[in-house]
Amino acid sequence: MRPVPCSSDMDFGQSNLFGYIEDLQELTIIERPVRRSLKTPEEIERLTVDEELNDIERALYLLSSGQDVQGTSVVANLPVLMRQNPAETLRRVLPKIREVLHVAGVEMQLTAAVSFLTVLQDESVSIHTYSHSFLHIILQNLEHRDAGVSNAWLETLLAVIEALPKETIRHEILNPLVSKAQISQTLQSRLVSCKIMGKLTNKFEAHIVKREILPLVKSLCQDVEYEVRTCMCRQLEHIAQGIGTELTKTVVLPELVELARDEGSSVRLAAFETLVNLLDMFDSDDRRQTVLPLVKSFCEKSFKADESILVSLSFHLGKLCNGLYGIFTPEQHLRFLEFYKKLCTLGLQQENGHNDNQLQLQTLEQEKKYISVRKNCAYNFPVAKLLNSGVYTIQKELVTLLQDESLEVLDALVGHLPEILELMINGGENSGSESKLLSIPDLIPALTTAEQRAATSLKWRTHEKLLQKYACLPQIISSDQIYYRFLHRMLTIILTNNVLPVQKAAARTLCVYLRYNRKQEQRHEVIQKLIEQLGQGKSYWNRLRFLDTCEFIMELFSKSFFCKYFFLPVLELTHDPVANVRIKLCYLLPKVKSTLKIPTDKHLLQQLELCIRKLLCQEKDKDVLTIVKRTVLELDRMDISLDAFQKRFYENDLLDQEKERQEHLLLEMEQLEKEKQQNEGRSANINDKIFEKKRRDNKASSVLAKSMTLSSSGSSSGTSTGKEDKKSKLVRSQSFSTQALHPKYSNIDKCSNKSSATGYTSSLSGMGKGCMLSFSDDSFRTRSTGNSGNATFSPSSSLIASRNSFNSADQKSNGNKESQSRKMSIKNRKSNS
């Protein structure tokens, strides 16, 4: 229909007038089915039932003379009738239902299958009565011409088999199955027989299965119809679990090998999946000699002629790698790894901008298949842990999957993202922390790209899950990287996103980033932005998110931290002009009060009580006032923890003390880092001065060497005396130089050793194994190198020693003057004393 224009633009010309009439006729046609759906008086009369009839008689009447919809309602109500009056229902209603089902439609048949199963689950009658009354009806409808109806009755039968006694199964189901599974029977009958045999294997002993069931299994595995071979192949897994390892190896495995080479692709696919599911039942020889060659063949054929197996192969990749772990030779391992890499990029454009199949346009069906393959590769990526230190070989594939255009791929990867990232960073046992961070240069851009793609899509659940998983990043990358690339992005999401779960996920992740931020200046900046842009924001929606953020702050931080930065900003919202904000605040006040410690926070408790009084006295909104009164009662019943430990609050106080200790540890580490940087700068300046002095001394030494060569014609006794003199003066000069320079460097060494020993030891003893404070961060990596003081200042010590050696010649030439000055200083000291 065309939109009706405004009155000022309406044209009452002939053509337009006829157009409006056509629109009115369309509206009339739309309304006609509504009128025709109304029942006539005769139809209403036929649907009317005498109200004086009881439930059994009403059911019989509707099954006999009612319409199909009424008969279907009776069948759906069968479990209720069985609970109310089982004897009469079995005697009168069930035979009528059996009679009606012969000519019933699909809807009544499906309803009956569900009702019969419900009666079994309700245990309204004994299993003997159920098998006598209901089992024959189920077996009669198994071969219904409609596949959906047949499958519904088959599901009911398979559930009934679990409850039936062994003898009943043998006489009522197994014996007729021998004839039903013959090649002369219909395709539907043979398919049903395959599924029933997979269920019966667990009900009988191994010798009965070997004698009566396995011959039928072999026959159906060689059926002329590929549908039957496929169905029987998928049941071999259940049969193998029922007959044990030995019979599986001698009977099932040869059948699987033959089916894996079948001409039908669906049969080969079923054989491959069954092999993967049964890997645990095969020993290492069977895996190496039988399963591995088949898997190799599947991988080679999948890209060439049988792409239908690609999706299944990528889906079962995790099971396959775990099952064949330790079987691969190095060459096979490398080949399989390359195969996985190819699957990760299947269907994507190459770097030159061309597709893999440049001469063929990918159909929509192919694209869906390729997306499924990449999604399965993403889902199975945690199998990378089997690579151990070689995990770096698939880092590029991780980045590719993170940047995949399909959100299905990203969604499959996100579920295990923390585990994957930790594996990638810490996978190499011999690589240091710094090299680990530098080993994936594209990781951070890939993570930001993935978040932006999820944010611009309509799949907000994927975005929410991604933001939740990004809370693991403090364990993976440095604090500065998180601050500049992720933390502000979380704040932007809270301020601009319209989906509440996404905003809450971003708020919690932001609080985690704040919790493990390493710089106090950055923490204060973030806290200020939270208070100004959320707590004091113009939009009431932002102020509500501020209260959500405060809940996460109370969860992740210590009580003292919350009281120091957020307690008063929260109380300011008691004056908020929007009632919903005040309501949410009232619900939060008990948690706020629980952060107080007496007597330290006595002034904050007074502020809280003052705000409560103002709300009670000044609140005009009835809903808010009701919640305030309820909150006041709850607050009165609360006990406030003291500064000292109390028995009833012991666990909570211990946890809070641990949080507070970790927060202080962050401050101490930041201070130690600053001191270390200052000391390193000071050491660099000293080294520069020493180097310059060394250069000047080298020049002086060369001049002195020339003069010593000219004076070498002296007497031998004089020469030996000169050498002894030179040696003694050199020793005195070195000791004096060391005494003069040592105090300064000893202070630096002490500071450095203190920073390394104190920071590292406290971080190890305090943080614990389960703490989220990651030792892969920058400061931990710096201090974890051991004696940083010795490592930092040992070069300067060597420079000092070398400088002393070069000064020895100069000291010799000035030896007489130096000795005279020392004698004079000694005399002066004696006279002064």
C-alpha positions in Angstrom: 0.0 0.0 0.0 1.1 3.5 -0.7 1.5 6.0 2.2 -1.4 8.5 2.5 0.0 12.0 1.9 -0.6 15.0 4.0 -3.8 17.1 3.3 -1.8 20.0 1.9 -0.2 17.7 -0.7 -3.3 15.6 -1.6 -4.2 15.6 -5.2 -7.9 14.7 -6.0 -7.2 14.0 -9.6 -8.8 11.0 -11.3 -5.7 8.8 -11.2 -4.9 9.5 -7.6 -8.6 9.0 -6.6 -8.6 5.5 -8.2 -5.4 4.7 -6.3 -7.0 5.5 -3.0 -10.0 3.4 -3.8 -7.7 0.5 -4.6 -6.0 0.9 -1.2 -9.4 0.8 0.5 -10.3 -2.4 -1.4 -7.0 -4.0 -0.1 -8.0 -3.1 3.4 -11.4 -4.8 2.8 -9.7 -8.0 1.5 -7.5 -8.1 4.6 -10.6 -8.0 6.9 -12.5 -10.8 5.0 -10.7 -13.8 6.5 -11.5 -12.5 10.0 -15.2 -12.6 9.2 -15.0 -16.0 7.6 -13.2 -17.5 10.6 -16.3 -17.0 12.7 -18.3 -20.2 13.4 -21.9 -20.6 12.2 -24.6 -21.6 14.6 -24.7 -25.2 13.2 -20.9 -25.5 13.8 -21.2 -24.2 17.3 -24.0 -26.7 17.9 -21.8 -29.6 16.8 -18.9 -28.5 19.0 -21.1 -28.2 22.1 -20.9 -31.0 24.7 -23.3 -31.8 27.4 -21.9 -30.4 30.7 -23.4 -33.3 32.8 -21.0 -35.9 31.2 -18.1 -37.0 33.3 -14.5 -36.9 32.0 -14.5 -40.5 30.7 -17.9 -40.2 28.9 -16.9 -36.8 27.5 -13.7 -38.3 26.1 -15.5 -41.2 24.5 -18.1 -38.8 23.0 -15.4 -36.5 21.5 -13.4 -39.4 20.1 -16.5 -40.9 18.5 -18.4 -37.9 17.1 -16.2 -34.9 17.6 -13.9 -33.2 15.2 -10.2 -33.9 14.9 -9.2 -31.0 17.1 -11.5 -32.3 19.9 -10.1 -35.8 19.5 -6.5 -34.5 19.7 -7.4 -32.7 22.9 -8.6 -35.9 24.4 -5.4 -37.7 23.4 -3.3 -34.8 24.9 -5.4 -35.2 28.1 -4.7 -38.9 28.4 -2.1 -38.6 31.2 -4.6 -36.7 33.3 -7.2 -39.3 32.8 -4.7 -42.0 33.7 -3.9 -40.3 37.0 -7.6 -39.7 37.9 -9.2 -43.0 36.8 -6.6 -45.4 35.4 -8.9 -48.5 35.4 -11.7 -46.9 33.3 -9.3 -45.1 31.1 -7.5 -48.4 30.2 -10.8 -50.3 29.8 -12.8 -47.7 27.8 -10.7 -44.8 26.5 -7.5 -46.4 25.4 -9.2 -48.9 23.0 -11.0 -46.0 21.4 -7.8 -44.1 20.9 -6.2 -47.2 19.3 -9.1 -47.4 16.9 -9.0 -43.7 16.0 -5.2 -43.7 15.5 -5.6 -45.9 12.4 -7.2 -43.0 10.5 -5.8 -40.1 12.5 -3.9 -37.2 11.1 -0.3 -36.2 11.7 -1.1 -33.8 14.6 -3.1 -36.5 16.6 -0.3 -39.1 15.9 2.4 -36.8 17.3 0.3 -35.9 20.3 -0.4 -39.5 21.0 3.4 -40.4 21.0 4.1 -37.6 23.5 1.1 -38.6 25.7 2.2 -42.3 25.8 5.7 -41.3 26.9 4.2 -39.0 29.6 2.1 -41.8 31.0 5.3 -43.9 31.3 7.2 -41.2 33.0 4.3 -40.5 35.4 4.3 -44.1 36.5 0.5 -44.1 36.6 0.4 -47.8 36.1 2.9 -50.7 36.6 5.4 -51.4 33.8 3.7 -54.8 33.2 0.3 -53.1 32.7 2.0 -50.5 30.5 3.7 -53.0 28.2 0.4 -55.0 28.0 -1.8 -52.0 27.1 0.5 -49.4 25.4 3.4 -51.3 23.8 1.4 -52.9 21.0 0.0 -49.5 19.9 3.5 -48.0 19.8 4.8 -50.9 17.7 1.9 -50.7 15.3 2.6 -47.0 14.5 6.4 -47.3 14.1 6.2 -47.7 10.3 3.9 -44.8 9.7 4.1 -43.4 6.2 5.0 -39.9 7.6 8.7 -39.8 8.6 8.1 -37.3 11.4 5.4 -39.5 12.9 7.5 -42.6 12.6 10.4 -40.9 14.4 8.1 -39.6 17.2 6.9 -43.2 17.9 10.4 -44.5 17.7 11.6 -42.0 20.3 8.8 -43.2 22.6 9.7 -46.8 22.0 13.4 -46.2 22.8 12.5 -44.6 26.0 10.1 -47.5 26.9 12.9 -50.0 26.2 14.9 -48.5 29.1 12.1 -49.4 31.5 10.9 -52.8 30.1 12.0 -56.1 31.6 14.5 -58.1 29.6 12.1 -60.9 28.7 9.5 -58.5 27.4 12.1 -56.9 25.2 13.2 -60.2 23.9 9.8 -61.5 23.0 8.0 -58.3 21.9 10.9 -56.4 20.2 14.0 -58.5 19.5 12.3 -61.5 17.9 10.2 -59.5 15.5 13.3 -57.4 14.7 14.9 -60.3 12.9 12.3 -60.3 10.2 11.9 -56.5 10.1 15.7 -56.0 9.3 15.6 -58.2 6.2 16.4 -56.8 2.8 12.9 -57.6 1.7 11.4 -55.2 4.2 10.7 -51.5 3.4 13.4 -48.9 3.8 11.6 -47.3 6.7 11.4 -50.7 8.5 15.2 -51.3 8.1 16.0 -47.8 9.3 13.9 -48.3 12.4 15.6 -51.7 13.0 19.0 -50.0 12.9 18.1 -47.5 15.7 16.4 -50.2 17.8 19.5 -52.5 17.7 21.7 -49.7 18.9 19.4 -49.4 22.0 19.1 -53.2 22.6 22.8 -53.9 22.8 23.0 -52.5 26.4 20.1 -54.6 27.5 21.6 -58.1 26.9 24.7 -60.0 27.8 27.7 -60.1 25.4 27.1 -63.6 24.2 23.4 -62.9 23.3 24.4 -59.8 21.4 27.2 -61.7 19.6 24.8 -64.5 18.6 21.5 -62.7 17.8 22.3 -59.0 17.2 25.7 -58.7 15.6 24.8 -60.8 12.5 21.9 -58.3 11.9 24.3 -55.4 12.4 26.7 -56.8 9.7 23.9 -57.4 7.3 22.6 -53.8 7.7 26.1 -52.4 7.4 26.2 -53.9 3.9 22.7 -52.9 2.9 22.1 -51.8 -0.7 20.7 -48.5 0.4 23.2 -45.9 1.6 20.6 -44.4 4.0 20.6 -47.8 5.9 24.4 -48.1 5.9 24.7 -44.6 7.2 22.1 -45.2 10.0 23.7 -48.4 11.0 27.1 -46.9 11.0 26.0 -44.2 13.5 24.6 -46.9 15.8 28.0 -48.8 15.9 29.1 -46.4 18.7 26.3 -47.6 21.0 26.8 -51.2 20.0 30.6 -50.9 20.8 29.9 -49.5 24.2 27.6 -52.5 24.9 29.8 -55.3 23.7 33.2 -54.2 25.2 36.7 -53.6 23.8 37.5 -57.1 22.5 34.4 -57.5 20.3 34.7 -53.9 19.2 38.2 -54.5 17.9 37.3 -57.8 16.1 33.8 -56.9 14.8 33.1 -53.2 14.9 36.5 -51.8 13.7 36.7 -53.9 10.5 33.1 -52.7 9.6 34.1 -49.1 10.3 37.2 -49.4 8.1 35.1 -50.7 5.2 32.4 -48.1 5.7 35.0 -45.4 5.7 35.8 -46.3 2.1 32.2 -46.4 1.0 31.1 -44.8 -2.2 28.5 -42.7 -0.4 29.8 -39.5 1.2 27.3 -39.6 4.0 28.4 -43.1 4.9 32.1 -42.1 5.0 31.2 -39.1 7.1 29.3 -41.3 9.6 32.2 -43.7 9.7 34.7 -40.9 10.4 32.6 -39.5 13.2 32.0 -42.9 14.8 35.8 -43.6 14.6 36.5 -40.3 16.4 34.0 -41.1 19.2 35.4 -44.6 19.7 39.1 -43.6 19.9 39.2 -44.3 23.6 38.3 -47.9 23.0 41.2 -48.5 20.7 44.7 -49.3 21.8 47.8 -47.4 20.6 48.5 -50.0 17.9 45.0 -49.8 16.5 45.2 -46.0 16.5 48.6 -46.0 14.7 48.0 -48.7 12.2 44.3 -48.3 11.4 42.8 -45.0 12.6 45.7 -42.7 11.7 45.8 -43.7 8.0 42.1 -43.2 7.7 42.3 -39.8 9.3 45.1 -38.9 6.9 43.0 -40.1 4.0 40.0 -38.0 5.1 42.2 -34.9 5.4 43.7 -35.3 2.0 40.3 -35.9 0.3 38.4 -33.2 2.1 39.9 -30.3 0.0 40.0 -32.3 -3.3 36.8 -34.1 -3.8 34.8 -34.4 -0.6 34.3 -30.9 1.0 31.2 -32.3 2.9 33.6 -33.8 5.5 35.3 -30.5 6.2 32.7 -29.3 8.7 32.7 -32.6 10.6 36.5 -32.8 10.5 36.9 -29.3 12.0 34.2 -30.0 14.6 35.8 -33.2 15.8 39.3 -31.8 15.7 39.6 -31.5 19.4 38.7 -35.1 20.1 40.9 -36.2 17.2 44.0 -34.4 18.5 43.6 -35.7 22.1 42.9 -39.2 20.9 45.9 -39.3 18.6 48.3 -37.4 20.9 51.6 -39.2 21.1 50.9 -41.2 17.9 52.0 -38.6 15.3 55.5 -38.7 14.0 57.2 -35.2 13.7 56.4 -35.1 10.0 52.7 -36.1 10.5 52.5 -33.6 13.4 53.7 -30.8 11.1 51.4 -31.8 8.3 48.4 -31.9 10.6 49.3 -28.5 12.0 49.4 -27.1 8.5 46.1 -28.6 7.8 44.6 -26.9 10.8 46.1 -23.6 9.7 44.5 -24.0 6.3 41.1 -24.7 7.9 41.4 -21.5 10.1 41.6 -19.3 6.9 39.3 -21.3 4.7 37.2 -19.0 2.5 39.1 -15.9 3.6 40.8 -13.5 1.2 44.6 -13.8 0.9 46.9 -10.9 1.5 47.0 -10.1 -2.3 43.3 -9.5 -2.2 42.3 -12.6 -4.2 40.3 -15.6 -3.1 41.6 -19.1 -2.8 39.5 -20.1 -5.8 40.1 -17.2 -8.1 38.4 -18.7 -11.0 35.2 -19.7 -9.2 32.7 -17.5 -7.4 31.8 -18.9 -4.0 28.2 -19.8 -3.7 26.2 -18.8 -0.6 26.2 -22.5 0.5 29.9 -22.7 0.3 30.3 -19.5 2.3 28.1 -20.9 5.1 30.2 -24.1 5.0 33.4 -22.2 5.3 32.1 -20.1 8.1 31.1 -23.3 10.0 34.6 -24.7 9.5 36.3 -21.5 10.8 33.8 -21.5 13.7 34.7 -25.1 14.6 38.4 -24.2 14.4 37.8 -21.3 16.8 35.9 -23.7 19.2 38.7 -26.2 19.2 41.5 -23.7 19.5 42.2 -24.6 23.2 43.6 -27.9 21.9 46.7 -25.7 21.2 47.8 -26.7 24.7 49.0 -30.0 23.2 51.7 -28.0 21.3 53.4 -27.0 24.6 56.3 -24.7 23.8 55.4 -24.8 20.1 52.2 -22.9 20.6 53.7 -19.8 19.0 53.3 -21.5 15.6 49.5 -20.8 15.6 49.6 -17.2 16.9 48.9 -15.9 13.5 45.8 -18.1 13.3 44.5 -16.7 16.6 44.8 -13.2 15.3 43.0 -14.2 12.1 40.1 -15.8 14.0 39.8 -12.8 16.2 39.5 -10.5 13.2 37.1 -12.8 11.3 34.2 -11.0 9.7 31.7 -13.6 10.9 30.5 -13.1 14.5 29.8 -16.8 14.7 33.5 -17.4 14.6 34.2 -14.8 17.2 31.4 -16.2 19.4 33.0 -19.6 19.3 36.4 -18.2 20.2 35.2 -16.0 23.1 34.1 -18.8 25.3 37.6 -20.0 25.9 39.4 -16.7 25.3 41.0 -16.3 28.8 42.4 -19.8 28.5 43.7 -19.3 25.0 45.4 -16.0 25.7 47.1 -17.3 28.8 48.2 -20.3 26.8 49.6 -18.1 24.1 51.5 -15.8 26.6 52.8 -18.5 28.9 53.0 -21.5 26.5 56.7 -21.2 25.8 58.5 -22.5 28.9 61.9 -21.1 28.0 60.8 -17.6 26.9 60.8 -14.7 29.3 57.8 -12.5 30.0 59.0 -9.6 27.9 59.5 -11.8 24.8 56.1 -13.3 25.4 54.5 -10.0 25.1 56.4 -9.1 22.1 55.8 -12.4 20.4 52.2 -11.5 19.4 52.5 -7.9 18.1 49.1 -8.0 16.5 47.2 -9.3 19.5 46.0 -6.0 21.0 44.8 -4.6 17.6 43.0 -7.9 17.0 41.3 -7.7 20.4 40.2 -4.1 19.8 38.9 -5.0 16.3 36.9 -7.9 17.7 35.3 -5.7 20.3 34.4 -3.0 17.8 32.9 -5.5 15.4 30.8 -7.0 18.2 29.7 -3.5 19.3 28.5 -2.6 15.8 26.5 -5.8 15.3 23.0 -6.6 16.6 24.2 -9.6 18.6 24.6 -7.9 21.9 25.0 -11.2 23.8 28.2 -11.8 21.9 29.4 -8.3 22.8 28.4 -8.8 26.5 30.3 -12.2 26.6 33.3 -10.6 25.0 33.5 -7.8 27.5 33.2 -10.2 30.3 36.1 -12.3 29.0 38.2 -9.2 28.5 38.5 -9.0 32.3 41.3 -11.5 32.0 43.6 -9.0 30.2 45.4 -7.9 33.4 46.9 -11.4 33.5 48.0 -11.1 29.8 49.2 -7.7 29.0 50.7 -4.7 30.8 48.9 -2.2 32.9 49.8 0.7 30.5 48.5 -1.2 27.5 45.2 -1.8 29.2 44.9 1.8 30.3 45.5 3.3 26.8 43.8 0.7 24.7 40.9 -0.8 26.7 40.1 1.0 29.9 38.8 4.2 28.3 36.9 2.1 25.8 35.0 0.4 28.7 34.0 3.8 30.0 32.8 4.9 26.6 30.6 1.8 26.3 29.1 2.5 29.7 28.3 6.1 28.6 27.0 5.4 25.0 25.8 1.8 24.7 22.0 1.3 24.9 22.0 -2.4 26.1 21.9 -2.8 29.9 23.7 -6.2 30.1 26.5 -4.8 27.9 26.9 -1.7 30.0 27.1 -3.8 33.2 29.6 -6.1 31.6 31.7 -3.1 30.6 31.4 -1.6 34.1 32.6 -4.7 35.8 35.5 -5.2 33.4 36.5 -1.5 33.9 36.5 -2.1 37.7 38.8 -5.1 37.2 41.2 -3.0 35.1 41.1 -0.3 37.8 41.8 -2.9 40.5 45.0 -4.0 38.9 46.2 -0.7 37.5 49.8 -0.1 38.4 49.9 3.7 38.5 48.2 5.8 41.2 47.8 8.8 38.9 45.9 6.8 36.3 43.7 5.3 39.0 42.8 8.7 40.3 42.0 9.9 36.8 39.6 7.0 36.3 37.9 7.4 39.6 37.4 11.1 38.9 35.8 10.3 35.6 33.5 7.7 37.1 32.3 10.2 39.7 32.0 13.2 37.3 30.7 11.5 34.1 28.5 8.8 35.8 27.8 9.8 39.4 27.3 13.5 38.5 26.2 12.9 34.9 23.3 14.8 33.3 21.5 11.6 32.3 19.7 9.7 35.1 20.7 6.5 33.1 24.4 7.3 33.7 23.7 7.8 37.4 22.0 4.4 37.6 25.1 2.9 36.0 27.3 4.6 38.6 25.4 2.7 41.3 26.0 -0.5 39.4 29.7 0.3 39.1 29.8 1.0 42.9 28.4 -2.5 43.5 31.3 -3.9 41.5 33.8 -1.7 43.4 32.5 -3.1 46.7 32.9 -6.6 45.3 36.4 -6.2 43.9 38.0 -3.6 46.2 38.6 -3.4 50.0 36.1 -1.6 52.2 38.6 1.2 52.9 39.1 1.9 49.2 35.3 2.2 48.7 34.9 4.5 51.7 37.8 6.6 50.6 36.7 7.3 47.1 33.0 6.4 46.6 31.1 6.5 49.9 30.3 10.2 49.8 29.6 10.4 46.0 27.0 7.6 46.5 25.3 9.4 49.4 25.0 12.5 47.2 22.5 10.7 45.1 20.0 10.8 47.9 19.2 14.3 46.5 18.8 13.0 43.0 15.7 14.5 41.2 14.8 11.2 39.6 12.9 8.7 41.8 14.3 5.6 40.1 17.8 6.7 41.1 16.8 7.2 44.7 15.0 3.8 44.7 18.1 2.0 43.4 20.2 3.9 46.0 18.0 2.7 48.8 18.4 -0.9 47.7 22.2 -0.4 47.7 22.4 1.3 51.2 22.8 -2.0 53.2 25.8 -2.9 51.1 27.2 0.6 51.5 26.8 0.4 55.3 28.6 -3.0 55.4 31.8 -1.3 54.1 32.1 0.8 57.3 34.4 0.0 60.2 34.0 1.5 63.6 35.6 3.7 65.0 37.6 4.6 61.9 34.6 5.4 59.7 32.4 6.9 62.5 32.1 10.2 60.6 30.9 8.3 57.5 28.3 6.5 59.5 27.0 9.8 60.8 26.7 11.0 57.2 24.8 7.9 56.2 22.4 8.4 59.1 21.9 12.0 58.2 21.0 11.1 54.6 18.5 8.5 55.8 16.8 11.1 58.1 16.6 13.5 55.2 15.0 10.9 53.0 12.5 10.0 55.7 11.6 13.6 56.3 11.7 15.1 52.9 10.8 12.3 50.5 7.5 13.0 48.7 7.4 10.0 46.3 5.3 7.3 47.8 7.2 4.4 46.2 10.6 5.8 47.3 9.3 6.4 50.8 8.0 2.9 51.1 11.4 1.5 50.1 13.2 3.9 52.4 11.2 2.7 55.4 11.9 -0.9 54.5 15.6 -0.1 54.1 15.7 1.7 57.5 14.5 -1.5 59.2 17.1 -3.5 57.4 19.9 -1.1 58.3 18.8 -1.2 62.0 19.2 -4.9 62.0 22.7 -4.8 60.5 25.8 -5.1 62.6 28.8 -3.0 61.8 32.2 -4.6 61.8 34.9 -3.2 64.0 38.5 -2.4 63.1 39.6 -5.5 65.1 38.7 -9.0 64.0 35.4 -10.4 65.2 34.5 -14.0 65.1 31.2 -13.6 63.2 32.8 -11.5 60.5 36.1 -13.4 60.5 35.9 -14.7 56.9 34.7 -11.5 55.4 37.3 -9.5 57.4 40.0 -11.8 56.3 39.1 -11.4 52.7 38.9 -7.7 53.0 42.2 -7.5 54.7 43.7 -9.5 51.8 42.2 -7.0 49.3 43.6 -4.1 51.3 47.0 -5.6 51.6 47.1 -6.2 47.8 46.1 -2.5 47.2 48.9 -1.4 49.5 51.3 -3.7 47.7 50.4 -2.0 44.4 51.3 1.4 45.9 54.6 0.0 47.3 55.5 -1.5 44.0 54.8 1.7 42.2 57.0 3.6 44.7 59.8 1.0 44.3 59.6 1.3 40.5 60.0 5.1 40.7 63.0 4.7 43.0 64.5 2.2 40.7 64.0 4.4 37.7 65.7 7.3 39.6 68.6 5.1 40.6 69.0 3.8 37.1 69.1 7.4 35.8 71.7 8.3 38.5 73.7 5.3 37.7 73.7 6.2 34.0 75.0 9.7 34.9 77.8 8.2 37.0 78.8 5.8 34.3 79.0 8.7 31.8 81.3 10.6 34.1 83.5 7.5 34.8 83.8 6.9 31.0 84.9 10.5 30.4 87.5 10.2 33.2 88.7 6.9 31.8 89.2 8.5 28.4 91.3 11.3 29.9 93.4 8.9 32.0 94.1 6.8 28.9 95.7 9.9 27.3 97.7 10.6 30.4 98.9 7.0 30.6 100.2 7.1 27.0 102.2 10.3 27.8 103.6 8.8 31.0 104.6 5.6 29.2 106.7 7.6 26.7 108.5 9.4 29.6 109.1 6.1 31.4 110.7 4.6 28.3 113.2 7.5 28.1 114.2 7.1 31.8 114.7 3.3 31.6 118.5 3.7 31.4 118.9 4.0 35.3 120.6 1.6 37.6 119.1 -1.9 38.3 118.8 -1.2 42.0 117.0 2.0 41.4 114.7 0.3 39.0 113.7 -2.4 41.5 113.2 0.1 44.2 111.0 2.2 41.8 108.9 -0.9 41.1 108.3 -1.6 44.8 107.5 2.0 45.4 105.1 2.0 42.5 103.3 -1.1 43.7 102.8 0.2 47.3 101.5 3.5 46.0 99.1 1.8 43.6 97.6 -0.3 46.5 97.2 2.7 48.7 95.7 4.7 45.8 93.2 1.9 45.0 92.1 1.5 48.6 91.7 5.3 49.0 89.7 5.5 45.8 87.4 2.7 46.9 86.8 4.2 50.3 86.0 7.5 48.6 83.5 6.1 46.1 82.0 3.2 48.1 79.5 4.9 50.3 77.5 6.4 47.4 77.3 3.1 45.6 76.6 1.1 48.7 73.5 3.3 49.3 72.3 2.7 45.7 72.9 -1.0 46.1 71.0 -1.1 49.3 68.1 0.7 47.8 68.1 -1.5 44.8 68.4 -4.7 46.8 65.7 -3.6 49.1 63.4 -2.9 46.2 64.1 -6.3 44.6 64.0 -8.3 47.8 61.1 -6.6 49.5 58.9 -6.2 46.4 59.4 -9.7 45.0 59.2 -11.5 48.4 56.1 -9.6 49.4 54.5 -10.2 46.1 55.2 -13.9 46.2 54.1 -14.4 49.8 51.1 -12.0 49.6 49.5 -12.5 46.3 49.2 -16.3 46.4 48.6 -18.6 43.5 44.9 -17.8 43.0 45.3 -14.0 43.0 44.6 -12.2 39.7 47.7 -10.0 40.1 49.7 -11.4 37.3 53.5 -11.7 37.4 53.5 -11.2 33.6 53.0 -7.5 34.2 55.9 -5.0 33.8 57.0 -4.4 37.3 56.8 -8.1 38.3 59.0 -9.0 35.3 61.5 -6.3 36.3 61.8 -7.6 39.9 61.5 -11.3 39.1 65.0 -11.2 37.5 66.6 -11.7 40.9 69.3 -9.5 42.3 68.5 -6.4 40.3 70.8 -4.3 42.3 73.9 -6.3 41.5 72.8 -6.7 37.9 72.3 -3.0 37.6 75.4 -1.6 39.2 78.0 -4.3 38.5 79.1 -2.5 35.3 79.8 0.7 37.2 81.9 -1.3 39.7 84.0 -2.7 36.8 84.3 0.8 35.4 85.6 2.1 38.8 88.2 -0.7 39.0 89.4 0.0 35.5 89.6 3.7 36.3 91.8 2.9 39.3 94.1 0.8 37.1 94.5 3.6 34.7 95.1 6.1 37.5 98.0 4.1 38.9 100.6 5.7 36.5 99.3 9.1 37.4 99.4 8.4 41.1 103.1 7.3 40.7 104.1 10.6 39.2 102.3 12.4 42.0 103.4 10.1 44.8 105.7 12.4 46.6 103.2 15.3 46.7 100.5 12.9 47.9 102.6 11.5 50.7 103.6 14.9 51.9 100.0 16.1 52.0 98.9 13.0 54.0 101.7 13.7 56.5 100.6 17.2 56.9 97.0 16.2 57.4 98.0 13.7 60.1 100.0 16.3 62.0 97.1 18.7 61.8 94.7 16.1 63.3 97.1 15.4 66.1 97.5 19.0 67.0 93.7 19.5 66.9 93.1 16.6 69.1 
